Amino acid sequence: MNIYFQKTFQRGFGTYPLKGNELRGAIDAAIDVGYRAFDTAQMYANEADTGEALAECGVPRHELCITTKVHPDNYTEEKFVSSVEASLEALKIDCVDILLLHWPPANGEIAPSLRLLRSAFAKGLATSIGVSNYTAAMMREARSIVDVPLVTNQVEFHPLLNQEKLLAAAAETGIPISSYASIARGEIFKHRLFADIGETYGKSAAQVALRWILQKGVPLNTMSTKPENIRANFEIMDFTLSSIDMSRIDATTATGYRIIKPGQLPWVPEWD
Ligand SMILES: NC(=O)c1ccc[n+]([C@@H]2O[C@H](COP(=O)([O-])OP(=O)(O)OC[C@H]3O[C@@H](n4cnc5c(N)ncnc54)[C@H](OP(=O)(O)O)[C@@H]3O)[C@@H](O)[C@H]2O)c1
């Protein structure tokens, strides 16, 4: 089974932009609540702090699912493998569970970096591989370049953004979508709908938004520094949104709100 679809790993804990004691406190709280999937990246400059917290958290390594992502500056023959080896050393592990390409390259030519990712996989540096911030067209192209499953395309995914094109590409290519910015960094709280729906279920606005994502078939990444939010974001398996409530939330995707705007980073592709 795709590692992302194991029940516990469907609710991942993100580490950006945390570092040091704040990150340590958040990871410890997340472990206590039951999170077992953790998301970091070379770009976050917190792999060593993440590795230390996870090495000392008391949960056996084989129960954890650790994701890291290769920085686009390392998409060269000279740097790719050594950068992944440096990530593994920082994370204090021999092999990462999921290794992603963090962004498509700035020139949009995805084949060379996918081949480098494939060779890191062949060397045994990662149990599974995937991509992040790919467009639907890139997902289709990737499928024809890489001969092993890509376990995810991690993208901005929340109820204020219509990502139906990516969901269609996921169904077509077999590359599942997973989410980041799952509550749109708090923007969802400006819409009363989520709190209103939550009242029916005895759940908060954030829990409703996260549950909507899961019911779309999309595994989550959330991040919080507050133990009560860390817990709330995990406690979303004990209710089911009705099809009517799912449709009401579907309608808010027309808001078209994006955290990552075109041109914000050199690698941002032309979004679908
Ligand atoms: N692949 C990529 O390019 C990419 C890009 C961005 C992020 N990511 C990953 O995805 C993870 C999550 O995304 P994100 O952190 O950008 O966005 P997010 O989860 O939508 O938002 C995080 C913010 O929401 C607040 N929050 C969290 N849960 C809450 C709750 N239940 N109630 C009220 N406020 C809540 C947090 O503040 P408090 O601390 O006050 O709770 C935090 O400021 C990141 O940590 C990172 O690992 C990946």
The ligand as a Gaussian input file, in Angstrom:
#p B3LYP/6-31G(d) Opt

LIG

0 1
 N        5.939000      21.431000      -0.152000
 C        5.904000      22.732000       0.070000
 O        6.314000      23.543000      -0.780000
 C        5.360000      23.248000       1.379000
 C        5.013000      24.596000       1.490000
 C        4.507000      25.051000       2.706000
 C        4.344000      24.164000       3.764000
 N        4.713000      22.839000       3.630000
 C        4.582000      21.876000       4.757000
 O        3.232000      21.822000       5.206000
 C        3.178000      22.118000       6.595000
 C        1.855000      22.791000       6.951000
 O        1.618000      23.935000       6.177000
 P        1.686000      25.413000       6.740000
 O        2.325000      25.381000       8.074000
 O        2.282000      26.236000       5.699000
 O        0.178000      25.855000       6.862000
 P       -1.090000      25.562000       7.797000
 O       -0.983000      24.224000       8.446000
 O       -2.275000      25.867000       6.948000
 O       -1.050000      26.742000       8.874000
 C       -0.203000      26.774000       9.979000
 C       -0.655000      27.945000      10.847000
 O       -2.008000      27.725000      11.291000
 C       -2.100000      27.833000      12.700000
 N       -2.951000      26.704000      13.147000
 C       -2.687000      25.397000      12.993000
 N       -3.705000      24.639000      13.477000
 C       -4.616000      25.508000      13.990000
 C       -5.877000      25.333000      14.631000
 N       -6.382000      24.113000      14.852000
 N       -6.563000      26.449000      15.015000
 C       -6.054000      27.698000      14.787000
 N       -4.853000      27.918000      14.179000
 C       -4.146000      26.827000      13.777000
 C       -0.709000      27.727000      13.249000
 O       -0.555000      28.619000      14.310000
 P       -0.369000      28.134000      15.847000
 O        1.048000      27.711000      15.951000
 O       -0.690000      29.366000      16.608000
 O       -1.360000      27.013000      16.087000
 C        0.185000      28.133000      12.069000
 O        0.490000      29.498000      12.145000
 C        4.437000      22.967000       6.834000
 O        4.797000      23.000000       8.189000
 C        5.436000      22.276000       5.956000
 O        5.950000      21.105000       6.593000
 C        5.194000      22.386000       2.432000

